[in-house]
Amino acid sequence: MKKLICFSVMLVLCLTMVCPAFAEESEFVPSIGYKDHPDIVGDVELVDPENKVIDVVPEECLVIVPIADVLNKTDEELTDDEKKMFEELYNKLSDGTIKVPYPDGDPNKVIRDLFYAKLICEDRRVELEKDDVYIKITLDTGVDEDETVTVMVFDGEEWIPAEKTENNGDGTVTVVLDILGVISVSVPNGGDTPITGDNSSSATLLWVILMVASAAALVVVIVSRRKIVEQ
């Protein structure tokens, strides 16, 4: 009986130490922190306001880096300042310090993809900086054909909505952007979308287990004391 009591007490103490740590570390575990960037489908083009092609961007000129590479310290494409800005933005999105200001004002959205995109070829970069020149990219995001997709770009200071976003109905999304930077692809909150949110339910479950274990240990102690008194 004494061994059982000791075991119960040790179990409670272990859970007491584990639960706060788990809750603190898993307070917000965004799935995008583990995802690769979406693949590019077809040509990347520089277009005018009428969607006429000005130039095709060579594959080697466009760099796309997912937040996972920055968090894992495996990226070699971004500058230190770009990495710092990207990681700080991710952290602020994660803890709710800032939120994406969606054009339609609907807060009920989740970020499906978060990645950094930039042109490294000087001539294409200079061309994109001109007025009335946009970059058109088709991304394989895996969205459902009937999902409303919202694409925003963070330029280091503010969020800018894509000039045009089109769900092609085959899992791909074509976007026309005025600038490049940190790109977020968001969809309505629901369905099988990889949700960027907290895992507080897991922490709550652990606390429930802690309470049950504590109650069980207390019952064991009370029963054992009664038996000792009766003897």
MIDOSE-1310 file (N, C-alpha, C; in nm, 2 decimals, decimal comma, always signed):
residues 231
mkkl	+0,08/-0,12/+0,00/+0,00/+0,00/+0,00/+0,09/+0,13/+0,00; +0,19/+0,12/+0,08/+0,28/+0,24/+0,08/+0,34/+0,27/-0,05; +0,38/+0,15/-0,12/+0,44/+0,17/-0,26/+0,34/+0,23/-0,35; +0,21/+0,20/-0,34/+0,10/+0,25/-0,42/+0,09/+0,40/-0,40
icfs	+0,09/+0,44/-0,27/+0,08/+0,58/-0,23/+0,19/+0,66/-0,29; +0,32/+0,60/-0,27/+0,43/+0,67/-0,33/+0,43/+0,69/-0,48; +0,38/+0,58/-0,54/+0,37/+0,59/-0,69/+0,27/+0,70/-0,73; +0,15/+0,70/-0,66/+0,05/+0,80/-0,69/+0,10/+0,94/-0,67
vmlv	+0,17/+0,96/-0,56/+0,23/+1,10/-0,53/+0,33/+1,14/-0,64; +0,41/+1,04/-0,68/+0,51/+1,07/-0,78/+0,45/+1,10/-0,91; +0,34/+1,03/-0,95/+0,27/+1,06/-1,07/+0,21/+1,20/-1,07; +0,15/+1,24/-0,96/+0,09/+1,37/-0,95/+0,20/+1,48/-0,97
lclt	+0,31/+1,46/-0,90/+0,42/+1,56/-0,91/+0,48/+1,57/-1,05; +0,49/+1,45/-1,12/+0,54/+1,46/-1,25/+0,45/+1,53/-1,35; +0,32/+1,50/-1,33/+0,22/+1,57/-1,42/+0,21/+1,72/-1,39; +0,23/+1,75/-1,26/+0,23/+1,89/-1,22/+0,35/+1,97/-1,29
mvcp	+0,46/+1,90/-1,30/+0,58/+1,97/-1,36/+0,56/+1,97/-1,51; +0,51/+1,86/-1,57/+0,50/+1,85/-1,72/+0,39/+1,94/-1,78; +0,28/+1,95/-1,71/+0,17/+2,02/-1,77/+0,20/+2,17/-1,80; +0,25/+2,24/-1,70/+0,27/+2,38/-1,73/+0,38/+2,40/-1,84
afae	+0,48/+2,31/-1,84/+0,58/+2,32/-1,95/+0,52/+2,29/-2,08; +0,43/+2,19/-2,09/+0,37/+2,16/-2,22/+0,28/+2,27/-2,26; +0,20/+2,33/-2,17/+0,11/+2,44/-2,21/+0,19/+2,56/-2,26; +0,30/+2,59/-2,19/+0,38/+2,70/-2,23/+0,44/+2,68/-2,37
esef	+0,50/+2,56/-2,39/+0,57/+2,54/-2,52/+0,47/+2,52/-2,63; +0,35/+2,47/-2,60/+0,25/+2,44/-2,71/+0,14/+2,54/-2,71; +0,16/+2,65/-2,65/+0,05/+2,75/-2,65/+0,00/+2,79/-2,79; +0,09/+2,79/-2,88/+0,06/+2,82/-3,02/+0,16/+2,74/-3,11
vpsi	+0,11/+2,64/-3,18/+0,20/+2,56/-3,27/+0,15/+2,57/-3,41; +0,18/+2,67/-3,49/+0,13/+2,69/-3,62/+0,18/+2,58/-3,71; +0,09/+2,52/-3,79/+0,13/+2,41/-3,88/+0,22/+2,47/-3,99; +0,20/+2,60/-4,03/+0,28/+2,65/-4,13/+0,43/+2,66/-4,10
gykd	+0,46/+2,65/-3,97/+0,60/+2,65/-3,93/+0,68/+2,52/-3,97; +0,60/+2,42/-4,02/+0,66/+2,29/-4,06/+0,64/+2,27/-4,21; +0,58/+2,36/-4,28/+0,55/+2,33/-4,42/+0,65/+2,39/-4,52; +0,66/+2,32/-4,63/+0,75/+2,37/-4,74/+0,66/+2,48/-4,81
hpdi	+0,72/+2,55/-4,90/+0,65/+2,65/-4,98/+0,57/+2,58/-5,09; +0,46/+2,63/-5,14/+0,39/+2,57/-5,25/+0,47/+2,57/-5,38; +0,45/+2,47/-5,46/+0,53/+2,47/-5,58/+0,47/+2,57/-5,68; +0,56/+2,62/-5,77/+0,52/+2,71/-5,88/+0,48/+2,62/-6,00
vgdv	+0,37/+2,66/-6,06/+0,31/+2,59/-6,17/+0,32/+2,68/-6,29; +0,39/+2,63/-6,40/+0,40/+2,71/-6,52/+0,50/+2,82/-6,51; +0,49/+2,92/-6,60/+0,58/+3,03/-6,61/+0,54/+3,14/-6,50; +0,64/+3,20/-6,45/+0,63/+3,33/-6,37/+0,64/+3,44/-6,47
elvd	+0,55/+3,53/-6,47/+0,55/+3,64/-6,57/+0,54/+3,78/-6,51; +0,60/+3,87/-6,58/+0,58/+4,01/-6,55/+0,47/+4,06/-6,65; +0,36/+4,12/-6,60/+0,25/+4,16/-6,68/+0,21/+4,30/-6,66; +0,13/+4,36/-6,75/+0,09/+4,49/-6,74/-0,06/+4,49/-6,68
penk	-0,12/+4,61/-6,66/-0,25/+4,61/-6,60/-0,36/+4,53/-6,68; -0,33/+4,51/-6,81/-0,43/+4,44/-6,90/-0,39/+4,29/-6,90; -0,30/+4,25/-6,82/-0,26/+4,11/-6,81/-0,18/+4,06/-6,93; -0,13/+4,16/-7,00/-0,04/+4,12/-7,12/+0,10/+4,10/-7,07
vidv	+0,16/+3,99/-7,12/+0,30/+3,95/-7,07/+0,40/+4,05/-7,12; +0,48/+4,10/-7,03/+0,59/+4,19/-7,06/+0,72/+4,11/-7,07; +0,73/+4,01/-6,98/+0,85/+3,93/-6,98/+0,82/+3,81/-6,90; +0,90/+3,70/-6,92/+0,89/+3,58/-6,85/+1,01/+3,57/-6,75
vpee	+0,98/+3,54/-6,62/+1,09/+3,54/-6,52/+1,15/+3,40/-6,52; +1,28/+3,39/-6,55/+1,35/+3,26/-6,54/+1,34/+3,20/-6,40; +1,33/+3,07/-6,40/+1,31/+3,00/-6,27/+1,42/+3,03/-6,17; +1,54/+3,05/-6,22/+1,65/+3,08/-6,12/+1,65/+3,22/-6,07
clvi	+1,56/+3,31/-6,12/+1,55/+3,45/-6,08/+1,46/+3,47/-5,96; +1,37/+3,37/-5,93/+1,27/+3,38/-5,83/+1,31/+3,29/-5,71; +1,33/+3,35/-5,59/+1,36/+3,27/-5,47/+1,23/+3,27/-5,38; +1,20/+3,15/-5,34/+1,08/+3,13/-5,25/+1,13/+3,05/-5,13
vpia	+1,12/+3,11/-5,01/+1,16/+3,05/-4,89/+1,05/+3,03/-4,79; +1,02/+2,91/-4,74/+0,91/+2,89/-4,64/+0,96/+2,94/-4,50; +0,87/+2,97/-4,41/+0,91/+3,01/-4,28/+0,99/+2,89/-4,21; +0,95/+2,77/-4,24/+1,02/+2,66/-4,18/+1,17/+2,66/-4,20
dvln	+1,22/+2,70/-4,32/+1,36/+2,71/-4,34/+1,43/+2,81/-4,26; +1,36/+2,92/-4,23/+1,41/+3,03/-4,15/+1,42/+2,98/-4,00; +1,31/+2,92/-3,96/+1,31/+2,87/-3,82/+1,41/+2,76/-3,79; +1,43/+2,68/-3,90/+1,53/+2,57/-3,88/+1,67/+2,61/-3,91
ktde	+1,69/+2,74/-3,95/+1,83/+2,80/-3,98/+1,89/+2,73/-4,10; +1,81/+2,68/-4,20/+1,86/+2,61/-4,31/+1,86/+2,70/-4,44; +1,80/+2,82/-4,43/+1,79/+2,90/-4,55/+1,93/+2,97/-4,57; +1,97/+2,98/-4,70/+2,09/+3,05/-4,74/+2,06/+3,16/-4,85
eltd	+1,93/+3,18/-4,88/+1,89/+3,27/-4,98/+1,86/+3,41/-4,93; +1,81/+3,42/-4,81/+1,77/+3,55/-4,76/+1,88/+3,62/-4,69; +1,88/+3,75/-4,68/+1,98/+3,83/-4,60/+1,94/+3,81/-4,46; +2,03/+3,85/-4,37/+2,01/+3,84/-4,23/+1,89/+3,93/-4,19
dekk	+1,88/+4,05/-4,25/+1,77/+4,14/-4,22/+1,64/+4,08/-4,26; +1,64/+4,02/-4,38/+1,51/+3,96/-4,43/+1,47/+3,84/-4,34; +1,57/+3,76/-4,29/+1,54/+3,65/-4,20/+1,48/+3,70/-4,07; +1,54/+3,81/-4,02/+1,50/+3,86/-3,89/+1,36/+3,92/-3,90
mfee	+1,33/+3,99/-4,01/+1,20/+4,05/-4,03/+1,10/+3,94/-4,04; +1,13/+3,83/-4,12/+1,04/+3,72/-4,14/+1,00/+3,65/-4,01; +1,11/+3,62/-3,94/+1,09/+3,54/-3,81/+1,01/+3,62/-3,71; +1,04/+3,75/-3,70/+0,97/+3,84/-3,61/+0,82/+3,85/-3,65
lynk	+0,79/+3,86/-3,78/+0,66/+3,86/-3,83/+0,58/+3,73/-3,79; +0,65/+3,62/-3,82/+0,59/+3,49/-3,78/+0,56/+3,48/-3,63; +0,65/+3,53/-3,55/+0,62/+3,52/-3,41/+0,51/+3,61/-3,36; +0,50/+3,73/-3,43/+0,39/+3,82/-3,39/+0,25/+3,76/-3,44
lsdg	+0,25/+3,69/-3,56/+0,13/+3,63/-3,60/+0,09/+3,51/-3,51; +0,20/+3,44/-3,46/+0,17/+3,33/-3,38/+0,11/+3,37/-3,24; +0,17/+3,47/-3,18/+0,12/+3,51/-3,05/+0,00/+3,61/-3,05; -0,04/+3,64/-3,17/-0,16/+3,73/-3,19/-0,12/+3,88/-3,17
tikv	+0,01/+3,91/-3,17/+0,04/+4,05/-3,15/-0,01/+4,14/-3,27; +0,00/+4,08/-3,39/-0,05/+4,14/-3,51/-0,14/+4,04/-3,58; -0,23/+4,09/-3,66/-0,32/+4,01/-3,74/-0,32/+4,06/-3,89; -0,34/+3,96/-3,98/-0,35/+4,00/-4,12/-0,47/+4,09/-4,14
pypd	-0,46/+4,21/-4,19/-0,58/+4,29/-4,22/-0,65/+4,26/-4,35; -0,73/+4,15/-4,35/-0,79/+4,11/-4,48/-0,88/+4,22/-4,53; -0,88/+4,24/-4,67/-0,95/+4,34/-4,73/-1,10/+4,34/-4,70; -1,16/+4,22/-4,69/-1,30/+4,20/-4,67/-1,33/+4,22/-4,52
gdpn	-1,23/+4,23/-4,43/-1,26/+4,25/-4,29/-1,30/+4,13/-4,22; -1,30/+4,01/-4,28/-1,34/+3,89/-4,22/-1,22/+3,83/-4,14; -1,24/+3,82/-4,01/-1,13/+3,76/-3,92/-1,13/+3,61/-3,92; -1,23/+3,55/-3,97/-1,25/+3,41/-3,97/-1,17/+3,34/-4,08
kvir	-1,04/+3,36/-4,08/-0,96/+3,30/-4,19/-0,83/+3,24/-4,12; -0,77/+3,15/-4,18/-0,65/+3,09/-4,13/-0,54/+3,10/-4,25; -0,42/+3,11/-4,20/-0,31/+3,12/-4,30/-0,27/+2,98/-4,34; -0,28/+2,94/-4,47/-0,25/+2,81/-4,51/-0,10/+2,80/-4,55
dlfy	-0,05/+2,91/-4,61/+0,09/+2,91/-4,65/+0,15/+3,04/-4,61; +0,28/+3,04/-4,57/+0,35/+3,16/-4,54/+0,50/+3,15/-4,59; +0,54/+3,23/-4,68/+0,67/+3,22/-4,74/+0,72/+3,35/-4,79; +0,85/+3,36/-4,81/+0,91/+3,48/-4,85/+0,95/+3,46/-5,00
akli	+0,91/+3,56/-5,08/+0,94/+3,55/-5,23/+1,02/+3,68/-5,27; +1,12/+3,66/-5,35/+1,19/+3,78/-5,40/+1,27/+3,75/-5,53; +1,29/+3,85/-5,61/+1,36/+3,84/-5,73/+1,51/+3,86/-5,71; +1,59/+3,78/-5,76/+1,74/+3,80/-5,73/+1,81/+3,84/-5,86
cedr	+1,74/+3,84/-5,97/+1,79/+3,89/-6,10/+1,77/+4,04/-6,11; +1,87/+4,12/-6,12/+1,86/+4,26/-6,11/+1,77/+4,32/-6,22; +1,77/+4,27/-6,34/+1,69/+4,33/-6,45/+1,54/+4,31/-6,42; +1,51/+4,19/-6,37/+1,36/+4,16/-6,35/+1,32/+4,24/-6,22
rvel	+1,40/+4,25/-6,13/+1,37/+4,32/-6,01/+1,34/+4,47/-6,04; +1,43/+4,53/-6,12/+1,41/+4,67/-6,16/+1,28/+4,69/-6,24; +1,26/+4,59/-6,33/+1,13/+4,60/-6,41/+1,01/+4,59/-6,32; +1,01/+4,51/-6,22/+0,89/+4,50/-6,13/+0,87/+4,63/-6,05
ekdd	+0,97/+4,70/-6,03/+0,96/+4,82/-5,95/+0,89/+4,94/-6,03; +0,88/+4,92/-6,16/+0,82/+5,02/-6,25/+0,67/+5,03/-6,22; +0,61/+5,14/-6,25/+0,47/+5,16/-6,24/+0,40/+5,07/-6,34; +0,28/+5,01/-6,30/+0,20/+4,93/-6,39/+0,27/+4,80/-6,44
vyik	+0,36/+4,76/-6,36/+0,42/+4,63/-6,38/+0,39/+4,53/-6,26; +0,34/+4,42/-6,29/+0,31/+4,32/-6,19/+0,37/+4,19/-6,21; +0,38/+4,10/-6,11/+0,43/+3,97/-6,13/+0,31/+3,87/-6,11; +0,31/+3,78/-6,20/+0,20/+3,68/-6,20/+0,25/+3,54/-6,18
itld	+0,20/+3,48/-6,07/+0,25/+3,35/-6,03/+0,14/+3,25/-6,00; +0,15/+3,13/-6,04/+0,05/+3,02/-6,01/+0,11/+2,93/-5,91; +0,05/+2,91/-5,80/+0,10/+2,83/-5,69/+0,01/+2,71/-5,67; +0,08/+2,59/-5,65/+0,00/+2,47/-5,61/-0,02/+2,46/-5,46
tgvd	-0,13/+2,52/-5,41/-0,15/+2,53/-5,27/-0,24/+2,42/-5,22; -0,30/+2,34/-5,31/-0,39/+2,23/-5,27/-0,52/+2,28/-5,21; -0,57/+2,40/-5,24/-0,69/+2,45/-5,19/-0,81/+2,38/-5,26; -0,92/+2,37/-5,19/-1,04/+2,31/-5,26/-1,09/+2,41/-5,37
edet	-1,16/+2,35/-5,46/-1,21/+2,42/-5,58/-1,31/+2,53/-5,54; -1,38/+2,52/-5,43/-1,48/+2,62/-5,40/-1,43/+2,71/-5,29; -1,31/+2,70/-5,25/-1,26/+2,79/-5,14/-1,22/+2,93/-5,19; -1,26/+3,02/-5,10/-1,22/+3,16/-5,13/-1,08/+3,18/-5,08
vtvm	-0,99/+3,22/-5,16/-0,85/+3,24/-5,13/-0,81/+3,38/-5,12; -0,74/+3,42/-5,01/-0,70/+3,56/-4,99/-0,55/+3,56/-4,99; -0,48/+3,64/-5,07/-0,34/+3,65/-5,07/-0,29/+3,79/-5,04; -0,20/+3,80/-4,94/-0,15/+3,92/-4,90/+0,00/+3,92/-4,90
vfdg	+0,06/+4,04/-4,91/+0,21/+4,05/-4,91/+0,25/+4,15/-4,81; +0,34/+4,11/-4,72/+0,40/+4,20/-4,62/+0,53/+4,25/-4,67; +0,54/+4,38/-4,69/+0,66/+4,44/-4,75/+0,77/+4,49/-4,65; +0,74/+4,45/-4,52/+0,83/+4,49/-4,41/+0,77/+4,60/-4,32
eewi	+0,66/+4,66/-4,37/+0,60/+4,76/-4,29/+0,45/+4,74/-4,29; +0,39/+4,70/-4,40/+0,24/+4,68/-4,40/+0,20/+4,57/-4,49; +0,08/+4,52/-4,47/+0,02/+4,42/-4,56/-0,05/+4,48/-4,68; -0,02/+4,42/-4,79/-0,08/+4,47/-4,92/-0,15/+4,36/-4,99
paek	-0,28/+4,37/-5,02/-0,35/+4,27/-5,09/-0,30/+4,24/-5,23; -0,31/+4,12/-5,28/-0,28/+4,09/-5,42/-0,37/+4,17/-5,51; -0,32/+4,21/-5,62/-0,40/+4,28/-5,72/-0,51/+4,19/-5,77; -0,48/+4,06/-5,78/-0,58/+3,96/-5,83/-0,55/+3,83/-5,77
tenn	-0,65/+3,75/-5,73/-0,63/+3,62/-5,68/-0,74/+3,53/-5,75; -0,70/+3,42/-5,81/-0,79/+3,33/-5,87/-0,77/+3,19/-5,84; -0,88/+3,13/-5,78/-0,87/+2,98/-5,75/-0,91/+2,91/-5,88; -0,81/+2,84/-5,93/-0,83/+2,77/-6,06/-0,91/+2,64/-6,06
gdgt	-0,95/+2,60/-5,93/-1,03/+2,48/-5,92/-0,96/+2,35/-5,93; -0,83/+2,35/-5,94/-0,75/+2,23/-5,95/-0,64/+2,22/-5,84; -0,66/+2,30/-5,74/-0,57/+2,30/-5,63/-0,46/+2,41/-5,64; -0,47/+2,48/-5,76/-0,37/+2,59/-5,78/-0,44/+2,73/-5,77
vtvv	-0,36/+2,82/-5,74/-0,41/+2,96/-5,72/-0,32/+3,05/-5,80; -0,37/+3,14/-5,89/-0,30/+3,23/-5,97/-0,31/+3,37/-5,90; -0,20/+3,43/-5,87/-0,20/+3,56/-5,81/-0,12/+3,66/-5,89; -0,17/+3,78/-5,89/-0,10/+3,90/-5,95/-0,06/+3,99/-5,84
ldil	+0,07/+4,02/-5,83/+0,12/+4,10/-5,72/+0,19/+4,22/-5,77; +0,18/+4,33/-5,69/+0,25/+4,45/-5,72/+0,39/+4,45/-5,67; +0,41/+4,38/-5,56/+0,54/+4,37/-5,50/+0,56/+4,23/-5,45; +0,68/+4,19/-5,41/+0,71/+4,07/-5,34/+0,76/+4,09/-5,20
gvis	+0,75/+3,99/-5,12/+0,79/+4,00/-4,98/+0,74/+3,87/-4,91; +0,70/+3,89/-4,79/+0,63/+3,77/-4,72/+0,49/+3,76/-4,77; +0,46/+3,64/-4,82/+0,33/+3,62/-4,88/+0,25/+3,52/-4,80; +0,13/+3,56/-4,76/+0,04/+3,47/-4,69/-0,07/+3,43/-4,78
vsvp	-0,11/+3,30/-4,78/-0,22/+3,25/-4,85/-0,32/+3,20/-4,75; -0,44/+3,26/-4,74/-0,53/+3,23/-4,64/-0,67/+3,18/-4,70; -0,74/+3,10/-4,62/-0,87/+3,05/-4,66/-0,96/+3,06/-4,54; -1,09/+3,04/-4,56/-1,18/+3,04/-4,45/-1,15/+2,94/-4,35
nggd	-1,18/+2,97/-4,23/-1,15/+2,87/-4,12/-1,26/+2,76/-4,12; -1,21/+2,64/-4,15/-1,30/+2,53/-4,15/-1,26/+2,42/-4,24; -1,32/+2,31/-4,23/-1,28/+2,19/-4,32/-1,15/+2,13/-4,28; -1,08/+2,08/-4,38/-0,95/+2,01/-4,35/-0,83/+2,10/-4,37
tpit	-0,85/+2,23/-4,37/-0,74/+2,32/-4,38/-0,64/+2,31/-4,27; -0,51/+2,31/-4,30/-0,41/+2,31/-4,19/-0,43/+2,43/-4,11; -0,48/+2,42/-3,99/-0,51/+2,54/-3,91/-0,39/+2,60/-3,84; -0,37/+2,73/-3,84/-0,27/+2,80/-3,76/-0,34/+2,85/-3,64
gdns	-0,33/+2,78/-3,53/-0,40/+2,82/-3,41/-0,33/+2,75/-3,29; -0,39/+2,77/-3,18/-0,32/+2,71/-3,06/-0,37/+2,57/-3,04; -0,29/+2,50/-2,95/-0,32/+2,37/-2,91/-0,36/+2,37/-2,77; -0,44/+2,47/-2,73/-0,47/+2,48/-2,59/-0,56/+2,36/-2,54
ssat	-0,63/+2,30/-2,63/-0,71/+2,18/-2,60/-0,63/+2,07/-2,55; -0,51/+2,06/-2,60/-0,42/+1,95/-2,56/-0,37/+1,98/-2,42; -0,34/+2,11/-2,39/-0,30/+2,15/-2,26/-0,41/+2,13/-2,16; -0,53/+2,16/-2,20/-0,65/+2,14/-2,11/-0,67/+2,00/-2,08
llwv	-0,65/+1,91/-2,18/-0,66/+1,77/-2,15/-0,56/+1,72/-2,05; -0,44/+1,77/-2,06/-0,34/+1,73/-1,96/-0,38/+1,78/-1,82; -0,43/+1,90/-1,81/-0,48/+1,95/-1,68/-0,59/+1,86/-1,62; -0,68/+1,81/-1,71/-0,79/+1,73/-1,67/-0,73/+1,60/-1,61
ilmv	-0,63/+1,54/-1,69/-0,56/+1,42/-1,64/-0,50/+1,44/-1,51; -0,43/+1,56/-1,49/-0,37/+1,59/-1,36/-0,47/+1,59/-1,25; -0,59/+1,66/-1,28/-0,69/+1,66/-1,17/-0,74/+1,52/-1,14; -0,77/+1,44/-1,24/-0,81/+1,30/-1,21/-0,71/+1,23/-1,13
asaa	-0,58/+1,24/-1,17/-0,48/+1,17/-1,10/-0,46/+1,21/-0,96; -0,48/+1,34/-0,94/-0,47/+1,40/-0,80/-0,59/+1,34/-0,72; -0,71/+1,34/-0,78/-0,82/+1,29/-0,70/-0,80/+1,14/-0,67; -0,75/+1,07/-0,76/-0,73/+0,92/-0,74/-0,62/+0,90/-0,63
alvv	-0,52/+0,98/-0,63/-0,41/+0,97/-0,53/-0,47/+1,01/-0,39; -0,56/+1,11/-0,39/-0,62/+1,15/-0,26/-0,71/+1,04/-0,21; -0,78/+0,98/-0,29/-0,87/+0,87/-0,25/-0,78/+0,75/-0,19; -0,67/+0,72/-0,26/-0,58/+0,61/-0,21/-0,53/+0,65/-0,08
vivs	-0,49/+0,77/-0,06/-0,43/+0,81/+0,07/-0,54/+0,80/+0,18; -0,66/+0,85/+0,15/-0,77/+0,85/+0,25/-0,81/+0,71/+0,29; -0,82/+0,62/+0,19/-0,86/+0,48/+0,21/-0,75/+0,41/+0,30; -0,62/+0,44/+0,26/-0,51/+0,37/+0,33/-0,51/+0,42/+0,48
rrki	-0,54/+0,55/+0,50/-0,54/+0,60/+0,64/-0,65/+0,54/+0,72; -0,77/+0,52/+0,66/-0,88/+0,46/+0,73/-0,85/+0,32/+0,77; -0,78/+0,24/+0,68/-0,75/+0,11/+0,71/-0,65/+0,10/+0,83; -0,55/+0,20/+0,83/-0,45/+0,20/+0,94/-0,52/+0,23/+1,07
veq	-0,62/+0,32/+1,07/-0,69/+0,36/+1,19/-0,77/+0,24/+1,24; -0,84/+0,17/+1,15/-0,92/+0,05/+1,18/-0,84/-0,06/+1,24; -0,71/-0,07/+1,20/-0,63/-0,17/+1,25/-0,58/-0,13/+1,39
